[in-house]
Amino acid sequence: MSEERYQQRQQHLKEQVETRVADATKTGGIIIVFTGNGKGKSTAAFGTATRAVGHGRQVGVVQFIKGTWENGEYNLLSRNGVEFHIMKTGFTWDTQDKAADTQTAKKVWQQGCRMLSDPSYQLVILDELTYMVTYGYLALDEIITALKDRPKNQSVIITGRACHRDLIALADTVSELRPVKHAFDAGIKAQKGIDW
């Protein structure tokens, strides 16, 4: 490709981008969903949390499903003012107690509802929330109401596999992570600092 043709193409691209930027005039909080069977949903959410904290934003986190093992995100972000509420029951295949898991999920969800109604939180992360809907631990309509009634400038990130279609419809940004290859499938053990 000639230099002149390259410059013409880049100029056209620049004009398209500038038009889209100029047309984006709405402000306010957004709902982001990271879903799919691929690795990295929570990692993407906590990368965004780190960015928000770096800009002086108040962040709150509710982690569903997570167990009692050491949590790298908590270790870093809690020291930087991020409030965490962790279900701490572990994976449902470990507990095998739906009634107890439901009760614990509802208790932790109340902290999420509190944060979702507090305008001082600019970002709330509901990590692994999708499982709470799939397993019937939390009512979908209650979650949707809390999301719709949140403060205007508050953003929310929801993570987890098999996100319910109503949450996807409500979201402003949805990314689906697709597995291509995973170390665990080759027998490689989950690693501290990489996987948790």
N, C-alpha and C positions, 0 to 999 in steps of 0.2 A: 504494500500500500504506500502510495506516495505521501510525502509530508503534507502537501496541500490537501489531499483527500482526508488524511488523518485529522488535520485541523478543522476541516469542515464538519466532519463527523462529531468531533469533540465539542464544537460550537453548538451544533444542533442538540446534543445531549445536555449541554449547559443550559440552554434555553428551556428545554423540557423540565429540568430539575428546578430552575428558578421559578417557572410558572407554577409547579406543584407546591413549592415552598410558599409562594405568595398567596396561593389559594387556601392554604391551611391556616385558618384564622381562629378556629375554636380553641378555647382553653378549658382547663379543668382536669380533674382526676380521670384516670382510665382504668379499665379492668383488663388484665393480661392473663392469659391461660397458657401454661406450658404443659402439654399432654403428649400422649403417645407411648409406645413401648420402649423407646430408646433411652439410654442413660443421659442424664444431664438436666433434667427438669428442675430439681431443687437447686442444682448448681447454678443454673441460669437465674433463678429467683434470688439466690443469695449474692450473685454478682451484681444484680440490680440493687439489692439492699446496700451493698458496700458502696456503690456509686452514690446512692441517696445519702448515706451517712457522710460520705466525703464532701457532699454539698451542704452539710449542716441540717439535713432533713431528719425528722423524728420518724423512726421505724418501729413497728410492732410485729411480732411473729407468733403464730400459733402453728405448732407442729403436731400433726396427727400421725398415728401409727408408730412414730419413732420410739425407740427403746431406751434403755437406761445406759447404753454404752456412751463413751466419750463422743462429743459432737464438736467438730472443728469450727463450724459456723457459730455456734453458741460461744465457744472459747474466745473467738475474736470479737464478734459483734456485741456481745453482752458487756464487754469491757469498754465499748464505745457508745454506750447509752441505749442499745437496742433491747427492748423488753421482750422476753421469751416466755411462752407458756407451752410446755411440751407434754403430750399425752402420756408418755413413758410406759405404755403397756407393751410395746413391742409389736411384732407382726402378729396378725390374727391367727396364723397357723401355729404360732407358739402359745398364745393364750387360750384359744379354743373355748372362749367364754363370752358369747355374744351379749348377754345381759350386762356383764361387768364392763365390757368394752364400750357398749352403748352409753352406760352411765358416765364413764370417764370421758368419752367423746363429748357428751352434752356439757359436762363440767368445764372442759377446756373451751368449748364453743362459746360459752358465756363470756369468757375473757375476750374472744374474738369479737363478739357482739359489742362489748364495751368499747373496744378499740375502733370498731366500725362506726360507732356513734360519736367518737371524740375527734373534733377537727384538729387537735394538736398532732395527730398522726397523719403525716403526709403519705406514708406507705404502710400498708398492712399485707403481710404474707400469710396465706392460708396453705401451708405446705401439706401435701397429700390429702387435701380436702375431698378430692374426687372419690376416694375410697369410702368416705363417710356417707356419701350419697349412694354409691353402689351397694354397700352392705346394709343400708337402711338405718344407720346409726343416727343420722341427722335428717330432718325433713327438708327436702329440696325447696319447698315454697318458703320456708323460714329463712333459708340461706339467700334466696333471691330477694326477698323483702329487705333483709339486712343490707345487701349489696346496693339495691336501688335507693334505700333511704340514707346511705352514708353521706358524709359531708361532700359538698360539690368538688372540692379540690383534692380529695383523697383518692389515691390510686391503690389498687388491690392486685396482688398476684396470687393466682390459684395454680397449684401443681397437682400432678397425679395422672395415672393412666385412665383411659376410658372416661374422659370428662363427659358429663351429661350434656345432651344437645341443647337443653335450655340454658345452661351456663355458657356454652359456646356462643349461642345466639345473643346473649347479654353482653359478652365480652367485646372489647374494642380491638384487641390484638390477640390472635391465637397462633401459637407455634406448636406443630406436632413433630416430636422427635422420633425418628425412625431408626431402629437398630440395623446396623450393617454388619457389625462384628462386635463381640464383647469378650474381654479377657476371661471372665468367669466361665464362659462356654468352653474355653481351652483348659479349664481346671486351675486357673490362677486365682488365688485367694484375694478377697477384698482387702484393700490396703489403707491403713491410717494415713490421713492427709491427702489421699487420692479419692477414695470412695466414701469416706465419712470424716 
